[in-house]
């Protein structure tokens, strides 16, 4: 069991990092879509 303890925080950080990355990519995608829609409206 003592061998498992050090790996858990690393996995938690990895999971949080991946979750944050996915959320950031989603946010970026939404912003890019909004920008494209705005450009079409201006024309």
N, C-alpha and C positions, 0 to 999 in steps of 0.2 A: 504493500500500500504506500510506503514511504516513497517509492519510485514514481508513483502516479501524481503525488502532490505538486511537484514543480511544473508538470506539463499542463495542469488545468488552467492556471492563469494565462499561459501562452495561448491555449486554445480559445479561451474567452476573449482575449485581446484580438486574436485572429478573426473570430466570429464578429466582434464589434467592428473591426476594421473593414471586413467585407460588407457588412450591413451598411456602414457609413458610405463606403465606396458606391454601392448600388444606389443608395438614396441620392448621393451627389450626382451620379450619372443621370438618374431620372430627372432630377431638378434641372440639370443642364439641358437635357432633351426637351423639357417643357419650355425653357427659356428660348432655345433655338427655334422651336415650333412657333412660339409667340412672335419672335422677330421676323420669321418668314411670313407669317400672316399679316403682320404690320406692314411689311414691304409691299405685299400684294395690294393691300388696302390703299396705300399711298399712290400706287400707279393707277 
